[in-house]
Amino acid sequence: PDFDKFRDRYEKAAHDRPCLALQGHPNAWDEKRWQGFVKIIEFLQSKGCRFMTPSEYWRKASPAASQ
């Protein structure tokens, strides 16, 4: 995870999106990459982003799932 690259892409293309999905492979990260990921999460939290798993999102977004 590259924080500067993420922040630039977020500001250009994702800042006004209702939903953003992140995918990562932390078992392959070194300490520098882990710290980049932490900065990304802190940045998103500062923007008011809410976090949930895909199944939580599906339950919230699917009318059939709530029945």
C-alpha positions in Angstrom: 0.0 0.0 0.0 1.3 3.4 -1.1 -0.4 6.1 0.9 0.5 9.0 -1.4 -0.7 7.1 -4.5 -3.9 6.1 -2.7 -4.7 9.6 -1.5 -4.1 11.1 -5.0 -6.4 8.5 -6.6 -9.0 8.9 -3.9 -9.1 12.7 -4.3 -9.4 12.4 -8.1 -11.9 9.5 -8.5 -13.4 8.2 -5.3 -14.0 11.1 -2.9 -17.7 11.4 -3.9 -18.5 7.7 -4.3 -21.1 6.1 -2.1 -19.0 2.9 -1.7 -15.3 2.1 -1.9 -13.9 -1.4 -1.8 -10.3 -2.1 -0.7 -8.4 -5.3 -1.3 -5.1 -6.2 0.2 -2.8 -9.1 0.9 -1.2 -8.3 4.2 0.7 -11.6 4.5 3.0 -10.2 1.7 3.6 -6.8 3.3 6.7 -5.6 5.0 6.6 -3.0 7.8 6.7 -0.1 5.3 3.7 -1.4 3.5 1.8 -2.1 6.7 2.4 1.5 7.8 1.1 2.7 4.4 -2.0 0.7 5.0 -2.4 2.2 8.5 -2.1 5.7 7.0 -4.7 4.8 4.3 -7.2 3.7 7.0 -6.6 6.7 9.2 -7.0 9.0 6.1 -10.4 7.3 5.2 -11.5 7.6 8.9 -10.7 11.3 8.8 -13.0 11.6 5.7 -15.8 10.0 7.6 -15.7 6.6 5.8 -17.5 3.7 7.5 -16.0 0.2 7.3 -17.8 -3.1 7.0 -17.2 -6.5 5.6 -18.7 -7.5 2.2 -21.4 -9.6 3.9 -22.3 -6.7 6.2 -22.7 -4.5 3.1 -24.8 -7.1 1.3 -27.2 -7.5 4.3 -27.6 -3.7 4.5 -28.0 -3.1 0.8 -30.1 -6.1 -0.2 -33.9 -5.8 0.6 -34.2 -9.6 0.5 -31.4 -10.1 3.1 -33.3 -8.1 5.7 -36.5 -10.3 5.4 
